[in-house]
Amino acid sequence: MSAFGPFYSVLLGYALCFMPTLALSNSLSFHQMRDSAREFPAIRVLGTIGWIVAGLLVGTLGLEATAMPMRLAAGASVLLGLFCFALPHTPPTRSRRASMADVLGLDALSLLRERSFAIFVLGSFLICIPLQFYYAFANPFLNEIQVVNAAGKMTLGQMSEIGFMLVMPLFFRRLGVKNMLLVGMAAWTTRYLLFAYGDNGSRTWMLYAGILLHGICYDFFFVTGQIYVDQKAPPGVRAAAQGLIAFVTLGLGMFIGSWVSGRIVDAFAVTGGGHAWDRVWIVPAASAGAVLILFALFFRSEERESETATREKARPVRAS
């Protein structure tokens, strides 16, 4: 297939089938757990290990510029589909017949009436726009500045993700949801600044630092957000809520981010080939920083609301 149109149609069809499984797998996992904040990270980390294996395989064998990764992904998808038949039985939480609203997940929209959840969804959507710069262009950036085995080196990010994933229960107790989300957003801003000022010479350490920040970037934002949604949503709409946040972030946010990042990268193309990457990375750094400030000002987690309520109850009542 040499024409882009047919290829994009197939790619889009695959994405429409695959992306909903991310929210579905989270929902099925949470359904089997008693304490999602404590148990989910240890399960989710296995996906990270799989990502590392794939990255090392592609990078070590020099397959980045070939169609072989897609063939490997196709075969793995078939095997994974067959494996799904061995998953634990997970019946629907509702006994009544599903309505069209249930099928479309519209019940989850009622959660947006709560200010904190609405701010969380909006912040998640906005932060995913600059996030797509990394997912779409980190590998081309590293290859363009001639970093050897870029795909293999990028797995260092997933390796750091394993470490942070395993200690997430401790961070949940110490920091709470809001602070973890803020740390994750701050890590994205820092990563882009490191990429902007790093190079493949004396400042290579900045590139490695930016890659290693992936553990905080992903775990403290995406995984924390998935756990927050599970804790926030009533049992009957948890699956729909996971679908909603996946649609807003991995769907709308990443889609707009792909378009914006592509336009920005094209705008900083250099005559004769290459890009002014230092100027490219400043754009998502500034964007992520702006979302961080807005989120810090307007989002209130349940822990903060609970503390405020406790102080109000403890405040002495003045005699009239």
C-alpha positions as CSV (number, residue, x, y, z in Angstrom):
1,M,0.0,0.0,0.0
2,S,1.8,3.1,-1.2
3,A,-1.1,5.7,-1.2
4,F,-1.7,7.5,2.0
5,G,-5.5,7.7,1.7
6,P,-6.2,3.9,1.9
7,F,-3.5,3.5,4.6
8,Y,-5.1,6.3,6.7
9,S,-8.5,4.7,6.3
10,V,-7.2,1.4,7.6
11,L,-5.3,3.1,10.4
12,L,-8.4,5.0,11.5
13,G,-10.5,1.9,11.4
14,Y,-8.0,0.1,13.6
15,A,-7.9,3.0,16.1
16,L,-11.7,3.1,16.3
17,C,-11.6,-0.6,17.3
18,F,-8.6,-0.4,19.6
19,M,-8.9,2.8,21.6
20,P,-12.2,1.8,23.4
21,T,-10.4,-1.3,24.7
22,L,-8.1,0.9,26.8
23,A,-11.0,2.2,28.9
24,L,-12.7,-1.2,28.9
25,S,-9.6,-3.0,30.2
26,N,-9.3,-0.4,33.0
27,S,-13.0,-0.8,33.9
28,L,-12.6,-4.6,34.0
29,S,-9.5,-4.4,36.1
30,F,-11.1,-2.0,38.6
31,H,-14.2,-4.3,38.9
32,Q,-12.0,-7.1,40.2
33,M,-10.3,-4.9,42.8
34,R,-11.2,-3.8,46.3
35,D,-8.7,-0.9,46.6
36,S,-7.9,0.5,43.2
37,A,-5.3,3.0,44.4
38,R,-3.3,0.2,46.0
39,E,-3.9,-2.7,43.6
40,F,-4.1,-1.1,40.1
41,P,-0.5,0.1,39.7
42,A,0.9,-3.4,40.2
43,I,-1.4,-4.7,37.4
44,R,-0.9,-1.7,35.1
45,V,2.9,-2.0,35.3
46,L,2.8,-5.2,33.3
47,G,1.6,-3.3,30.3
48,T,4.7,-1.0,30.7
49,I,6.9,-4.1,30.7
50,G,5.3,-5.2,27.4
51,W,5.9,-1.7,26.0
52,I,9.6,-2.0,26.9
53,V,10.0,-5.4,25.2
54,A,8.4,-4.1,22.0
55,G,10.6,-0.9,22.0
56,L,13.8,-2.9,22.6
57,L,12.9,-5.4,19.9
58,V,12.1,-2.8,17.3
59,G,15.1,-0.6,18.2
60,T,17.7,-3.5,18.5
61,L,16.7,-5.1,15.2
62,G,16.6,-1.7,13.4
63,L,13.0,-2.0,12.4
64,E,11.9,1.6,13.0
65,A,11.9,2.6,9.3
66,T,10.1,-0.6,8.1
67,A,6.6,-2.0,8.1
68,M,7.6,-4.9,10.3
69,P,6.5,-3.2,13.6
70,M,2.9,-3.1,12.2
71,R,3.1,-6.8,11.2
72,L,4.3,-7.7,14.7
73,A,1.5,-5.6,16.2
74,A,-1.1,-7.3,14.0
75,G,0.1,-10.7,15.1
76,A,0.2,-9.6,18.8
77,S,-3.4,-8.2,18.5
78,V,-4.7,-11.6,17.3
79,L,-3.0,-13.4,20.2
80,L,-4.3,-10.8,22.7
81,G,-7.8,-11.2,21.3
82,L,-7.7,-14.9,21.9
83,F,-6.3,-14.4,25.4
84,C,-9.3,-12.3,26.3
85,F,-11.5,-15.4,26.3
86,A,-9.5,-16.5,29.4
87,L,-10.3,-13.3,31.4
88,P,-12.4,-13.6,34.6
89,H,-16.1,-13.5,34.2
90,T,-17.3,-9.9,34.7
91,P,-21.1,-9.6,34.4
92,P,-22.7,-6.1,34.0
93,T,-23.4,-4.3,37.3
94,R,-27.0,-3.6,36.1
95,S,-29.7,-6.2,35.9
96,R,-32.0,-4.2,33.7
97,R,-31.8,-4.2,29.9
98,A,-29.2,-1.7,28.6
99,S,-30.6,1.4,27.0
100,M,-29.1,3.4,24.2
101,A,-27.9,5.9,26.8
102,D,-26.1,3.1,28.5
103,V,-24.5,1.8,25.3
104,L,-23.2,5.3,24.4
105,G,-22.1,6.0,28.0
106,L,-24.2,9.1,28.3
107,D,-24.9,8.4,32.0
108,A,-21.3,9.4,32.7
109,L,-22.1,13.0,31.6
110,S,-24.0,13.5,34.8
111,L,-20.7,13.5,36.6
112,L,-19.8,16.8,34.9
113,R,-22.4,18.5,37.1
114,E,-19.8,18.3,39.9
115,R,-17.4,21.2,39.5
116,S,-14.2,19.3,40.6
117,F,-14.9,16.5,38.1
118,A,-15.7,18.9,35.3
119,I,-12.4,20.8,35.9
120,F,-10.6,17.5,35.9
121,V,-12.0,16.5,32.6
122,L,-11.3,19.9,31.0
123,G,-7.8,20.0,32.4
124,S,-7.1,16.4,31.1
125,F,-8.4,17.4,27.7
126,L,-6.2,20.6,27.5
127,I,-3.0,18.9,28.8
128,C,-3.3,16.1,26.2
129,I,-2.9,18.6,23.4
130,P,0.8,19.5,24.2
131,L,1.3,15.8,25.3
132,Q,0.9,14.6,21.7
133,F,4.1,16.5,20.8
134,Y,6.1,13.8,22.7
135,Y,4.1,10.8,21.4
136,A,4.2,11.9,17.8
137,F,7.6,13.6,17.5
138,A,10.0,12.5,20.2
139,N,11.3,9.5,18.2
140,P,11.7,11.5,14.9
141,F,13.4,14.3,17.0
142,L,15.9,11.9,18.4
143,N,16.6,10.2,15.1
144,E,17.0,13.5,13.3
145,I,19.7,14.7,15.8
146,Q,21.3,11.3,15.2
147,V,20.8,9.6,18.5
148,V,21.7,5.9,18.0
149,N,19.0,3.3,18.7
150,A,16.4,6.0,19.6
151,A,13.6,3.5,20.1
152,G,15.6,1.4,22.4
153,K,16.7,4.5,24.4
154,M,13.1,5.7,24.7
155,T,12.3,2.5,26.6
156,L,14.2,4.1,29.5
157,G,11.1,6.1,30.0
158,Q,9.0,3.0,30.5
159,M,11.6,1.6,32.8
160,S,11.3,4.6,35.0
161,E,7.5,4.2,34.7
162,I,7.8,0.8,36.3
163,G,9.5,2.2,39.4
164,F,7.1,5.1,39.9
165,M,4.1,2.8,39.2
166,L,5.1,0.4,42.0
167,V,5.5,3.3,44.6
168,M,2.3,5.0,43.5
169,P,0.3,3.8,46.5
170,L,2.8,5.6,48.8
171,F,2.5,8.8,46.8
172,F,-1.3,8.6,46.9
173,R,-1.2,8.6,50.7
174,R,1.4,11.4,50.9
175,L,0.3,13.7,48.1
176,G,-3.3,13.0,47.2
177,V,-4.9,13.2,43.8
178,K,-4.5,16.9,43.1
179,N,-0.9,17.1,44.0
180,M,-0.1,14.0,42.0
181,L,-1.8,15.4,38.9
182,L,0.0,18.7,39.3
183,V,3.4,16.9,39.6
184,G,2.6,15.0,36.5
185,M,1.8,18.2,34.6
186,A,4.9,19.9,35.9
187,A,7.0,16.9,34.7
188,W,5.6,17.4,31.1
189,T,6.6,21.0,31.1
190,T,10.1,20.2,32.4
191,R,10.6,17.4,29.9
192,Y,9.9,19.7,26.9
193,L,12.3,22.3,28.3
194,L,15.0,19.6,28.6
195,F,14.3,18.6,25.0
196,A,14.5,22.2,23.9
197,Y,17.9,22.9,25.4
198,G,19.4,19.4,25.1
199,D,21.5,18.1,22.2
200,N,23.4,15.0,21.1
201,G,26.7,16.5,22.4
202,S,27.6,17.8,25.8
203,R,24.0,18.2,26.8
204,T,22.9,14.6,26.0
205,W,22.1,14.2,29.7
206,M,19.2,16.6,29.2
207,L,17.7,14.2,26.6
208,Y,18.1,11.2,28.9
209,A,16.6,13.2,31.7
210,G,13.6,14.1,29.6
211,I,13.1,10.5,28.6
212,L,13.4,9.3,32.2
213,L,10.8,11.8,33.3
214,H,8.2,9.6,31.5
215,G,7.6,7.6,34.7
216,I,6.2,10.7,36.4
217,C,4.6,12.2,33.3
218,Y,2.5,9.1,32.6
219,D,1.9,7.6,36.0
220,F,1.1,10.8,37.9
221,F,-1.2,12.0,35.2
222,F,-2.8,9.1,33.3
223,V,-2.8,6.4,35.9
224,T,-3.8,8.8,38.7
225,G,-6.6,10.1,36.5
226,Q,-7.9,6.7,35.8
227,I,-7.9,5.8,39.5
228,Y,-9.6,9.2,40.4
229,V,-12.4,8.5,37.9
230,D,-12.9,5.0,39.4
231,Q,-13.2,6.4,42.9
232,K,-15.4,9.3,41.8
233,A,-17.9,7.5,39.7
234,P,-20.8,5.5,41.2
235,P,-20.5,1.7,40.5
236,G,-23.2,1.7,37.8
237,V,-21.4,4.3,35.6
238,R,-17.7,3.5,36.2
239,A,-17.2,1.8,32.9
240,A,-19.0,4.7,31.1
241,A,-16.8,7.2,33.1
242,Q,-13.6,5.5,32.1
243,G,-14.9,5.6,28.5
244,L,-15.7,9.3,28.8
245,I,-12.2,10.2,30.1
246,A,-10.6,8.0,27.4
247,F,-12.6,9.7,24.7
248,V,-11.8,13.2,26.0
249,T,-8.0,12.5,26.4
250,L,-7.0,9.8,24.0
251,G,-9.7,10.8,21.6
252,L,-10.3,14.5,21.4
253,G,-7.2,15.7,23.2
254,M,-4.8,13.5,21.2
255,F,-6.6,14.2,17.9
256,I,-6.3,18.0,18.3
257,G,-2.8,17.6,19.7
258,S,-1.8,15.6,16.6
259,W,-3.1,18.3,14.3
260,V,-1.5,21.1,16.3
261,S,1.9,19.4,16.8
262,G,2.1,18.6,13.1
263,R,1.4,22.2,12.1
264,I,4.0,23.5,14.6
265,V,6.7,21.0,13.5
266,D,6.0,21.9,9.9
267,A,6.2,25.6,10.7
268,F,9.7,25.2,12.1
269,A,11.1,23.1,9.3
270,V,14.5,24.2,8.2
271,T,15.5,24.8,4.5
272,G,17.5,21.9,3.3
273,G,16.0,19.4,5.8
274,G,15.6,19.1,9.5
275,H,13.7,21.3,12.1
276,A,14.5,24.0,14.6
277,W,13.6,21.6,17.5
278,D,14.6,24.0,20.2
279,R,11.7,26.3,19.1
280,V,9.3,23.4,18.5
281,W,9.6,22.1,22.1
282,I,9.1,25.5,23.7
283,V,5.5,25.5,22.3
284,P,4.3,22.4,24.3
285,A,6.3,23.4,27.3
286,A,4.5,26.8,27.5
287,S,1.1,25.1,26.8
288,A,1.6,22.5,29.5
289,G,2.7,25.2,31.9
290,A,-0.4,27.2,31.3
291,V,-2.7,24.2,31.9
292,L,-0.8,23.5,35.1
293,I,-1.5,27.0,36.4
294,L,-5.2,26.8,35.5
295,F,-5.6,23.4,37.0
296,A,-3.8,24.4,40.3
297,L,-6.2,27.4,40.6
298,F,-9.5,25.8,39.9
299,F,-9.3,22.0,40.7
300,R,-10.2,20.9,44.2
301,S,-9.8,17.2,45.1
302,E,-11.9,15.4,47.7
303,E,-9.0,15.4,50.1
304,R,-8.9,19.3,50.1
305,E,-12.7,19.4,50.4
306,S,-12.7,17.0,53.3
307,E,-10.0,19.0,55.0
308,T,-12.0,22.2,54.6
309,A,-15.1,20.6,55.9
310,T,-13.2,19.3,59.0
311,R,-11.8,22.7,59.8
312,E,-15.3,24.2,59.5
313,K,-16.7,21.7,61.9
314,A,-13.8,22.3,64.3
315,R,-14.3,26.1,64.2
316,P,-15.8,27.3,67.5
317,V,-19.3,28.8,67.3
318,R,-19.4,32.4,68.5
319,A,-22.3,33.3,70.9
320,S,-24.7,35.8,69.4
